[in-house]
């Protein structure tokens, strides 16, 4: 039907969108304080970028991407996440030639063909950050602390930060061998996806949501069982930096995240208020991704926070956002002769940065006052033919329930002083 939106998408309407705007501005403010600059990438990219960057063995690439062939017979995919696109922008625009590290953030819609449920949609929105050009454990800690800082400013409570190290190309082969040794006797009992992952990437089996696979993997070797000395030292330093700034965490040796590009630090932030899909954000380090996408060897780390999940968690925790909904001023008119004066005053107020509105339906004064109340206007300027002829108008303070006559010549200054 033409009058219904596609399943898994939402209309964000006035009254609700103000919460989004508040959240986005808060994220932008934090980014300014931490030294991150905004990047805006296309909503769609060449499919190969996500196949190579996100990983061919991930659920995203195997089952969830919105992929189509365009009129030039090119395979195009709506972006399912933001990191690969940010990496492509970094490489294509030669940001590696600039002083490092490069710190970027993005806010925008992502697309995955998934089963819609609370906090999970087919078009969803992410705020994310990426740091390119530094392998310092302090950068890992900064990125994690930044995410927790944002949640704290929003007012979210009862969050759990889970962290892990997923190793590097030096120690991954050891883990791969240990995992295959564990899963080989149970191969026939794994789901078809995990049977395919056994040879390609057995670490992905630990991330499977199939209950049978989870049970088989419950006692499998973990990433921490196979870390090389360099990865172990890096992880210990990340934890020490988090300890130094008072960020509490849980070491979760089964945390692998859902993307293939992660190396070393991986983390996820959980909320207990949004049901089975408890993650409200996460990220990690991806030191080989930029090289995989055609750039020079460059370390990277980042995170992405789901805006829908943040708003859902805030709602369930009873958190309200300090948003302004209605106009500061509503102009009510009595008689057709004052309509032009009302329209002129309306524009004068707006040019001074004052949110103002008037009636456009020819309502009665009583109906206009009722409408102003529904708009949550604080002040109402009442223009009547008799008052305007005397060069004055009545200003009613809707909150205080008081009103007074104000000279028309000084009306804008009076309203500015009251706003």
The 8 nearest C-alpha neighbors of each residue, nearest first, counted from 0:
[[1, 2, 3, 4, 5, 6, 8, 7],
 [0, 2, 3, 4, 5, 6, 8, 10],
 [3, 1, 0, 4, 5, 10, 6, 9],
 [4, 2, 1, 0, 5, 6, 8, 9],
 [3, 5, 6, 8, 2, 9, 1, 10],
 [6, 4, 8, 7, 3, 9, 121, 0],
 [5, 7, 8, 4, 121, 115, 120, 9],
 [6, 8, 120, 121, 115, 5, 122, 9],
 [9, 7, 122, 6, 5, 121, 120, 4],
 [10, 8, 11, 7, 4, 122, 120, 5],
 [9, 11, 12, 8, 4, 16, 15, 13],
 [12, 10, 16, 9, 15, 13, 14, 19],
 [11, 13, 15, 16, 10, 14, 17, 9],
 [14, 12, 16, 15, 17, 11, 324, 18],
 [13, 15, 16, 17, 12, 324, 18, 11],
 [16, 14, 13, 17, 12, 18, 11, 19],
 [15, 17, 19, 18, 13, 11, 12, 14],
 [18, 16, 20, 19, 15, 14, 21, 322],
 [19, 17, 21, 16, 20, 15, 22, 320],
 [20, 18, 16, 22, 17, 21, 23, 15],
 [21, 19, 17, 23, 18, 22, 24, 16],
 [20, 22, 18, 24, 19, 23, 25, 17],
 [23, 21, 19, 25, 20, 24, 18, 26],
 [22, 24, 26, 20, 25, 21, 19, 27],
 [25, 23, 27, 21, 26, 22, 28, 20],
 [24, 26, 28, 22, 23, 27, 21, 29],
 [27, 25, 23, 29, 24, 28, 30, 22],
 [28, 26, 24, 30, 25, 29, 23, 31],
 [27, 29, 25, 31, 30, 26, 24, 32],
 [28, 30, 32, 26, 31, 27, 33, 25],
 [31, 29, 35, 27, 33, 32, 28, 34],
 [30, 32, 28, 34, 29, 33, 35, 27],
 [31, 33, 29, 30, 34, 28, 35, 27],
 [34, 32, 30, 31, 35, 29, 145, 28],
 [33, 35, 31, 32, 30, 36, 102, 103],
 [36, 34, 102, 30, 103, 33, 31, 104],
 [37, 35, 103, 104, 102, 38, 34, 30],
 [36, 38, 104, 103, 105, 35, 39, 106],
 [39, 37, 105, 104, 103, 40, 36, 85],
 [40, 38, 105, 37, 41, 106, 107, 85],
 [39, 41, 38, 84, 42, 85, 88, 105],
 [42, 40, 43, 44, 39, 84, 78, 77],
 [41, 43, 78, 77, 40, 44, 108, 109],
 [44, 42, 77, 41, 78, 76, 75, 45],
 [43, 45, 76, 75, 46, 78, 77, 41],
 [46, 44, 75, 47, 48, 76, 74, 43],
 [47, 45, 75, 76, 48, 74, 49, 44],
 [46, 48, 50, 49, 45, 51, 74, 52],
 [49, 47, 46, 51, 50, 52, 45, 83],
 [48, 50, 52, 53, 51, 47, 46, 83],
 [49, 51, 47, 55, 54, 48, 52, 53],
 [52, 50, 49, 54, 48, 47, 53, 55],
 [51, 53, 49, 54, 48, 83, 50, 288],
 [52, 54, 49, 258, 259, 50, 51, 260],
 [55, 53, 259, 50, 51, 56, 52, 57],
 [54, 56, 50, 57, 60, 61, 51, 53],
 [57, 55, 54, 61, 196, 58, 200, 60],
 [58, 56, 59, 60, 54, 55, 258, 61],
 [57, 59, 61, 62, 60, 63, 56, 257],
 [58, 60, 63, 57, 62, 61, 64, 111],
 [61, 59, 57, 58, 55, 62, 64, 63],
 [60, 62, 58, 59, 57, 63, 56, 55],
 [61, 63, 58, 59, 60, 64, 112, 57],
 [64, 62, 112, 59, 111, 113, 60, 61],
 [65, 63, 111, 66, 60, 59, 112, 62],
 [64, 66, 76, 77, 111, 112, 63, 67],
 [67, 65, 76, 75, 64, 77, 74, 46],
 [68, 66, 75, 74, 69, 76, 65, 73],
 [67, 69, 74, 73, 72, 75, 70, 66],
 [68, 70, 72, 71, 73, 67, 74, 75],
 [71, 69, 72, 68, 73, 74, 67, 75],
 [70, 72, 69, 73, 68, 74, 75, 67],
 [71, 73, 69, 70, 68, 74, 75, 67],
 [74, 72, 68, 71, 69, 75, 70, 45],
 [73, 75, 68, 46, 67, 45, 69, 72],
 [74, 76, 45, 46, 67, 66, 44, 68],
 [77, 75, 66, 46, 43, 65, 44, 78],
 [76, 78, 43, 65, 42, 110, 79, 44],
 [77, 79, 43, 80, 109, 42, 76, 110],
 [78, 80, 110, 109, 111, 77, 64, 81],
 [81, 79, 78, 109, 82, 83, 110, 84],
 [80, 82, 84, 83, 85, 78, 79, 127],
 [81, 83, 85, 84, 86, 80, 129, 301],
 [82, 84, 86, 85, 52, 81, 87, 49],
 [83, 85, 87, 86, 82, 81, 88, 40],
 [86, 84, 88, 82, 87, 83, 89, 81],
 [85, 87, 89, 83, 84, 88, 289, 82],
 [86, 88, 84, 90, 85, 89, 91, 83],
 [87, 89, 85, 91, 86, 90, 92, 84],
 [90, 88, 86, 94, 87, 92, 91, 93],
 [91, 89, 93, 87, 294, 88, 92, 86],
 [90, 92, 88, 93, 89, 87, 94, 294],
 [91, 93, 90, 94, 89, 88, 87, 95],
 [94, 92, 90, 95, 91, 96, 89, 97],
 [93, 95, 89, 96, 97, 92, 90, 101],
 [94, 96, 93, 97, 89, 90, 99, 98],
 [97, 95, 94, 93, 98, 99, 92, 90],
 [96, 98, 94, 95, 99, 93, 101, 100],
 [99, 97, 100, 96, 101, 95, 94, 132],
 [100, 98, 101, 132, 97, 95, 131, 133],
 [99, 101, 132, 131, 133, 102, 98, 130],
 [100, 102, 131, 99, 130, 103, 132, 98],
 [103, 101, 130, 35, 129, 100, 36, 131],
 [104, 102, 36, 35, 129, 37, 128, 38],
 [105, 103, 128, 37, 127, 36, 38, 35],
 [104, 106, 127, 38, 37, 126, 39, 128],
 [107, 105, 126, 125, 127, 104, 124, 108],
 [106, 108, 124, 125, 105, 109, 126, 39],
 [107, 109, 124, 123, 122, 125, 110, 106],
 [110, 108, 79, 123, 78, 122, 124, 80],
 [111, 109, 122, 79, 121, 78, 77, 123],
 [112, 110, 121, 63, 64, 79, 113, 65],
 [113, 111, 63, 121, 64, 65, 110, 114],
 [112, 114, 111, 121, 115, 63, 120, 119],
 [113, 115, 116, 112, 120, 121, 7, 119],
 [116, 114, 120, 7, 119, 113, 121, 117],
 [115, 117, 119, 118, 114, 120, 7, 276],
 [116, 118, 119, 273, 115, 274, 276, 120],
 [117, 119, 308, 307, 116, 311, 120, 273],
 [120, 118, 116, 117, 115, 121, 123, 308],
 [121, 119, 7, 115, 122, 123, 8, 118],
 [122, 120, 7, 111, 112, 110, 113, 8],
 [121, 123, 110, 120, 8, 109, 108, 7],
 [122, 124, 109, 108, 120, 121, 110, 125],
 [125, 123, 108, 107, 306, 109, 305, 307],
 [126, 124, 305, 304, 306, 106, 107, 303],
 [125, 127, 106, 304, 303, 105, 305, 107],
 [126, 128, 303, 105, 302, 104, 304, 125],
 [129, 127, 104, 301, 103, 302, 105, 303],
 [128, 130, 301, 103, 300, 102, 104, 131],
 [131, 129, 102, 300, 299, 101, 301, 103],
 [132, 130, 299, 101, 100, 298, 133, 129],
 [131, 133, 100, 298, 99, 297, 299, 101],
 [134, 132, 135, 298, 100, 131, 299, 138],
 [133, 135, 298, 136, 132, 299, 138, 286],
 [134, 136, 137, 138, 133, 139, 233, 237],
 [135, 137, 237, 139, 138, 236, 233, 140],
 [138, 136, 140, 135, 139, 141, 240, 237],
 [139, 137, 141, 140, 136, 135, 142, 133],
 [140, 138, 136, 142, 137, 141, 143, 237],
 [139, 141, 137, 143, 138, 142, 237, 241],
 [142, 140, 138, 144, 143, 139, 145, 137],
 [141, 143, 145, 139, 140, 144, 138, 146],
 [142, 144, 140, 146, 145, 141, 139, 147],
 [145, 143, 141, 147, 146, 142, 140, 148],
 [146, 144, 148, 142, 143, 147, 141, 149],
 [147, 145, 149, 143, 148, 144, 142, 150],
 [146, 148, 144, 150, 149, 145, 151, 143],
 [149, 147, 145, 151, 146, 150, 144, 152],
 [150, 148, 152, 146, 147, 151, 153, 145],
 [151, 149, 153, 147, 152, 148, 155, 154],
 [150, 152, 154, 148, 153, 149, 155, 147],
 [153, 151, 149, 154, 150, 148, 155, 25],
 [154, 152, 150, 151, 155, 149, 22, 313],
 [153, 155, 151, 152, 150, 156, 318, 313],
 [156, 154, 150, 153, 151, 313, 157, 158],
 [155, 157, 158, 154, 151, 316, 270, 150],
 [156, 158, 270, 159, 155, 271, 269, 272],
 [159, 157, 270, 156, 269, 160, 268, 155],
 [158, 160, 269, 268, 161, 157, 270, 248],
 [159, 161, 268, 248, 267, 249, 269, 162],
 [162, 160, 249, 267, 266, 251, 248, 250],
 [163, 161, 266, 250, 251, 265, 249, 160],
 [162, 164, 265, 251, 252, 250, 264, 254],
 [163, 165, 263, 264, 166, 265, 234, 223],
 [166, 164, 263, 222, 262, 163, 255, 264],
 [167, 165, 263, 262, 164, 226, 170, 230],
 [166, 168, 262, 169, 170, 171, 263, 165],
 [169, 167, 171, 170, 172, 166, 262, 287],
 [170, 168, 167, 171, 172, 227, 166, 173],
 [171, 169, 227, 173, 172, 167, 226, 168],
 [170, 172, 174, 168, 173, 167, 169, 175],
 [173, 171, 175, 174, 170, 176, 169, 168],
 [174, 172, 176, 171, 175, 170, 225, 177],
 [173, 175, 171, 177, 176, 172, 225, 178],
 [176, 174, 172, 178, 173, 177, 171, 179],
 [175, 177, 173, 179, 174, 178, 180, 172],
 [176, 178, 174, 180, 175, 179, 181, 173],
 [179, 177, 181, 175, 180, 176, 174, 182],
 [178, 180, 182, 176, 181, 177, 183, 175],
 [179, 181, 177, 178, 183, 182, 176, 184],
 [182, 180, 178, 179, 183, 219, 177, 184],
 [181, 183, 179, 185, 184, 180, 186, 178],
 [182, 184, 186, 185, 180, 179, 181, 197],
 [185, 183, 182, 186, 181, 180, 187, 188],
 [186, 184, 182, 183, 188, 187, 189, 215],
 [185, 187, 183, 189, 188, 184, 182, 194],
 [186, 188, 185, 189, 194, 184, 190, 183],
 [189, 187, 186, 185, 190, 211, 212, 215],
 [190, 188, 186, 212, 187, 193, 194, 191],
 [189, 191, 193, 192, 194, 188, 212, 209],
 [192, 190, 194, 193, 195, 189, 196, 187],
 [193, 191, 195, 194, 190, 196, 189, 204],
 [192, 194, 196, 195, 190, 191, 204, 189],
 [193, 195, 191, 197, 196, 192, 189, 190],
 [194, 196, 193, 192, 197, 191, 198, 199],
 [195, 197, 193, 199, 200, 201, 194, 198],
 [198, 196, 201, 194, 195, 199, 200, 193],
 [197, 199, 196, 200, 201, 195, 194, 179],
 [198, 200, 196, 197, 201, 195, 56, 203],
 [199, 201, 196, 202, 203, 198, 197, 56],
 [200, 202, 197, 203, 196, 204, 175, 178],
 [203, 201, 204, 200, 205, 175, 178, 206],
 [202, 204, 201, 206, 205, 200, 196, 207],
 [205, 203, 207, 206, 202, 201, 193, 196],
 [204, 206, 203, 207, 202, 216, 213, 253],
 [207, 205, 203, 204, 208, 255, 257, 256],
 [208, 206, 204, 209, 205, 212, 213, 203],
 [209, 207, 210, 206, 213, 212, 205, 211],
 [208, 210, 212, 207, 211, 213, 190, 189],
 [211, 209, 213, 212, 208, 214, 207, 215],
 [210, 212, 214, 213, 209, 215, 189, 188],
 [213, 211, 215, 209, 214, 210, 189, 216],
 [212, 214, 210, 216, 211, 215, 217, 209],
 [213, 215, 217, 211, 216, 212, 210, 218],
 [216, 214, 212, 213, 217, 211, 218, 185],
 [215, 217, 219, 213, 214, 218, 212, 205],
 [216, 218, 214, 215, 219, 213, 205, 212],
 [219, 217, 216, 220, 215, 214, 221, 181],
 [218, 220, 216, 217, 181, 221, 178, 215],
 [221, 219, 178, 224, 177, 218, 222, 174],
 [222, 220, 224, 223, 252, 253, 219, 225],
 [221, 223, 165, 224, 225, 252, 226, 166],
 [222, 224, 221, 225, 226, 252, 164, 165],
 [225, 223, 222, 221, 226, 220, 174, 252],
 [224, 226, 223, 174, 222, 170, 173, 227],
 [227, 225, 223, 166, 170, 231, 230, 224],
 [226, 228, 170, 230, 229, 231, 225, 169],
 [227, 229, 231, 230, 232, 226, 233, 170],
 [230, 228, 232, 231, 227, 233, 226, 234],
 [231, 229, 233, 227, 232, 228, 226, 166],
 [230, 232, 228, 234, 233, 229, 226, 227],
 [231, 233, 235, 229, 230, 234, 228, 236],
 [232, 234, 230, 236, 231, 235, 136, 229],
 [235, 233, 237, 231, 236, 232, 230, 238],
 [234, 236, 232, 238, 237, 233, 239, 231],
 [235, 237, 239, 233, 238, 234, 136, 240],
 [238, 236, 136, 234, 240, 239, 235, 140],
 [237, 239, 241, 235, 236, 240, 242, 234],
 [238, 240, 236, 242, 241, 237, 243, 235],
 [241, 239, 243, 237, 242, 238, 140, 236],
 [240, 242, 238, 246, 243, 239, 244, 140],
 [243, 241, 239, 245, 240, 244, 246, 238],
 [242, 244, 240, 241, 245, 239, 246, 238],
 [245, 243, 241, 242, 246, 240, 144, 239],
 [244, 246, 242, 243, 247, 241, 240, 144],
 [247, 245, 241, 244, 242, 248, 144, 243],
 [248, 246, 245, 160, 242, 249, 241, 159],
 [249, 247, 160, 161, 246, 250, 162, 159],
 [248, 250, 161, 251, 160, 162, 247, 159],
 [249, 251, 162, 163, 161, 252, 248, 160],
 [252, 250, 253, 254, 163, 161, 162, 249],
 [251, 253, 254, 163, 221, 223, 250, 222],
 [254, 252, 251, 221, 255, 205, 222, 163],
 [253, 255, 251, 252, 256, 163, 162, 265],
 [254, 256, 253, 165, 206, 257, 265, 205],
 [257, 255, 258, 254, 206, 265, 266, 282],
 [256, 258, 57, 206, 255, 259, 58, 203],
 [259, 257, 53, 260, 256, 57, 54, 261],
 [260, 258, 54, 261, 53, 57, 257, 56],
 [259, 261, 285, 258, 288, 53, 52, 262],
 [262, 260, 285, 284, 259, 283, 258, 263],
 [263, 261, 285, 167, 284, 166, 165, 264],
 [262, 264, 164, 166, 165, 167, 284, 230],
 [265, 263, 164, 283, 284, 163, 262, 165],
 [266, 264, 283, 163, 162, 164, 282, 284],
 [267, 265, 162, 281, 161, 282, 283, 163],
 [266, 268, 281, 161, 160, 280, 282, 269],
 [269, 267, 160, 280, 159, 278, 281, 279],
 [270, 268, 278, 159, 277, 158, 279, 267],
 [271, 269, 158, 277, 272, 278, 279, 157],
 [270, 272, 273, 277, 269, 274, 157, 158],
 [271, 273, 270, 312, 274, 315, 277, 316],
 [274, 272, 277, 271, 312, 276, 270, 275],
 [275, 273, 276, 277, 272, 271, 117, 270],
 [274, 276, 277, 273, 271, 278, 117, 272],
 [277, 275, 274, 278, 273, 118, 117, 119],
 [276, 278, 270, 269, 275, 273, 274, 271],
 [279, 277, 269, 280, 268, 276, 270, 267],
 [280, 278, 308, 305, 269, 268, 304, 309],
 [281, 279, 304, 268, 278, 303, 305, 267],
 [282, 280, 267, 302, 266, 268, 303, 304],
 [283, 281, 302, 266, 301, 265, 303, 267],
 [282, 284, 265, 264, 300, 301, 266, 261],
 [283, 285, 300, 262, 264, 261, 299, 263],
 [286, 284, 261, 262, 299, 260, 288, 287],
 [285, 287, 298, 299, 288, 284, 262, 297],
 [288, 286, 290, 285, 289, 291, 298, 296],
 [287, 289, 291, 290, 285, 286, 260, 292],
 [290, 288, 292, 294, 291, 287, 86, 297],
 [289, 291, 294, 296, 293, 295, 292, 288],
 [292, 290, 288, 289, 293, 287, 52, 51],
 [293, 291, 289, 290, 294, 288, 52, 87],
 [294, 292, 290, 291, 289, 295, 90, 87],
 [295, 293, 290, 289, 90, 292, 296, 291],
 [294, 296, 290, 297, 289, 293, 95, 90],
 [297, 295, 290, 294, 289, 287, 298, 286],
 [296, 298, 132, 295, 289, 286, 299, 131],
 [299, 297, 286, 132, 134, 133, 131, 285],
 [298, 300, 131, 286, 285, 130, 284, 132],
 [301, 299, 284, 130, 283, 129, 285, 131],
 [302, 300, 129, 128, 282, 283, 130, 284],
 [301, 303, 282, 281, 127, 128, 283, 304],
 [302, 304, 127, 126, 280, 281, 125, 282],
 [303, 305, 280, 126, 125, 279, 127, 306],
 [306, 304, 125, 308, 307, 279, 280, 124],
 [305, 307, 309, 308, 124, 125, 310, 304],
 [308, 306, 310, 309, 305, 118, 311, 124],
 [309, 307, 118, 311, 305, 306, 310, 279],
 [308, 310, 306, 312, 311, 307, 313, 279],
 [309, 311, 313, 307, 308, 312, 314, 306],
 [312, 310, 308, 314, 313, 309, 307, 315],
 [311, 313, 309, 315, 314, 310, 272, 308],
 [314, 312, 310, 318, 316, 311, 315, 309],
 [315, 313, 317, 311, 316, 312, 318, 310],
 [316, 314, 312, 317, 313, 311, 272, 318],
 [315, 317, 313, 314, 318, 312, 155, 272],
 [316, 318, 314, 315, 313, 319, 312, 155],
 [319, 317, 313, 316, 314, 320, 154, 155],
 [320, 318, 317, 321, 314, 313, 322, 18],
 [319, 321, 322, 18, 318, 21, 153, 22],
 [322, 320, 319, 323, 21, 18, 17, 324],
 [321, 323, 320, 17, 324, 18, 21, 319],
 [324, 322, 325, 321, 17, 326, 327, 320],
 [323, 325, 322, 14, 326, 375, 17, 374],
 [326, 324, 375, 374, 376, 323, 327, 354],
 [327, 325, 354, 376, 355, 328, 356, 329],
 [326, 328, 376, 354, 377, 355, 378, 325],
 [329, 327, 355, 378, 326, 376, 379, 377],
 [328, 330, 379, 356, 357, 355, 376, 371],
 [329, 331, 380, 357, 379, 381, 356, 328],
 [332, 330, 381, 380, 382, 367, 357, 329],
 [331, 333, 382, 381, 383, 334, 330, 337],
 [334, 332, 383, 382, 364, 384, 335, 331],
 [335, 333, 336, 332, 337, 384, 383, 338],
 [334, 336, 337, 338, 333, 332, 384, 339],
 [337, 335, 334, 338, 384, 339, 340, 333],
 [336, 338, 340, 335, 339, 384, 341, 334],
 [339, 337, 341, 340, 335, 336, 342, 332],
 [338, 340, 342, 341, 337, 343, 336, 344],
 [341, 339, 343, 337, 338, 342, 344, 336],
 [340, 342, 338, 344, 339, 343, 345, 337],
 [343, 341, 345, 339, 340, 344, 338, 346],
 [342, 344, 340, 346, 345, 341, 339, 347],
 [345, 343, 347, 341, 346, 342, 340, 348],
 [346, 344, 342, 348, 343, 347, 341, 355],
 [345, 347, 349, 343, 348, 344, 350, 342],
 [348, 346, 344, 350, 345, 349, 343, 351],
 [347, 349, 351, 353, 345, 346, 350, 344],
 [350, 348, 353, 346, 352, 351, 347, 354],
 [351, 349, 347, 352, 348, 346, 353, 345],
 [350, 352, 348, 349, 353, 347, 415, 411],
 [351, 353, 349, 350, 354, 348, 415, 347],
 [354, 352, 349, 348, 351, 355, 327, 350],
 [355, 353, 326, 327, 349, 328, 352, 356],
 [354, 356, 328, 326, 329, 327, 353, 345],
 [355, 357, 329, 330, 326, 328, 345, 354],
 [358, 356, 330, 329, 331, 359, 355, 345],
 [357, 359, 360, 331, 367, 361, 362, 356],
 [358, 360, 361, 357, 362, 356, 338, 367],
 [359, 361, 362, 358, 363, 367, 357, 366],
 [362, 360, 359, 363, 358, 367, 335, 332],
 [363, 361, 360, 366, 367, 364, 358, 359],
 [362, 364, 366, 365, 367, 361, 333, 332],
 [365, 363, 367, 366, 368, 333, 362, 331],
 [364, 366, 368, 363, 367, 369, 362, 370],
 [367, 365, 369, 363, 368, 364, 362, 370],
 [368, 366, 370, 364, 369, 365, 362, 363],
 [369, 367, 371, 365, 370, 366, 364, 372],
 [368, 370, 366, 372, 367, 371, 365, 373],
 [369, 371, 367, 373, 372, 368, 366, 374],
 [372, 370, 368, 374, 373, 369, 376, 367],
 [371, 373, 375, 369, 370, 374, 376, 368],
 [374, 372, 370, 375, 371, 369, 376, 325],
 [373, 375, 325, 371, 372, 376, 370, 326],
 [376, 374, 325, 372, 373, 371, 377, 326],
 [377, 375, 326, 327, 374, 325, 371, 328],
 [378, 376, 397, 327, 396, 328, 398, 375],
 [377, 379, 396, 328, 395, 376, 397, 327],
 [378, 380, 329, 395, 328, 394, 330, 381],
 [379, 381, 394, 330, 393, 331, 329, 382],
 [382, 380, 331, 393, 332, 392, 330, 394],
 [381, 383, 332, 392, 331, 333, 380, 387],
 [384, 382, 333, 386, 385, 332, 387, 381],
 [383, 385, 387, 386, 388, 337, 334, 336],
 [384, 386, 388, 383, 387, 389, 382, 391],
 [387, 385, 389, 391, 383, 388, 384, 392],
 [388, 386, 390, 389, 384, 391, 385, 383],
 [387, 389, 385, 386, 390, 384, 391, 383],
 [388, 390, 386, 387, 391, 385, 392, 406],
 [391, 389, 387, 388, 407, 406, 386, 392],
 [392, 390, 406, 407, 386, 387, 405, 389],
 [393, 391, 382, 404, 405, 386, 381, 387],
 [392, 394, 404, 381, 403, 380, 405, 395],
 [395, 393, 380, 402, 403, 379, 381, 404],
 [394, 396, 402, 379, 378, 401, 397, 380],
 [397, 395, 378, 401, 399, 398, 400, 402],
 [398, 396, 400, 377, 399, 378, 395, 379],
 [397, 399, 396, 400, 377, 401, 378, 395],
 [400, 398, 401, 396, 397, 395, 402, 377],
 [399, 401, 397, 396, 398, 402, 395, 378],
 [402, 400, 396, 399, 395, 403, 397, 398],
 [403, 401, 395, 394, 396, 393, 400, 404],
 [404, 402, 393, 394, 405, 395, 401, 392],
 [403, 405, 393, 392, 391, 394, 406, 402],
 [404, 406, 391, 392, 393, 407, 410, 403],
 [407, 405, 391, 408, 409, 390, 410, 392],
 [406, 408, 391, 410, 409, 390, 405, 392],
 [409, 407, 406, 410, 390, 411, 391, 405],
 [410, 408, 407, 412, 406, 411, 413, 405],
 [409, 411, 407, 413, 412, 408, 406, 414],
 [412, 410, 414, 413, 409, 415, 348, 347],
 [413, 411, 415, 414, 409, 410, 416, 417],
 [412, 414, 410, 416, 411, 415, 409, 417],
 [413, 415, 417, 411, 416, 412, 418, 410],
 [416, 414, 412, 418, 417, 413, 411, 353],
 [415, 417, 413, 414, 418, 412, 411, 410],
 [416, 418, 414, 415, 413, 412, 378, 396],
 [417, 415, 416, 414, 327, 353, 413, 378]]
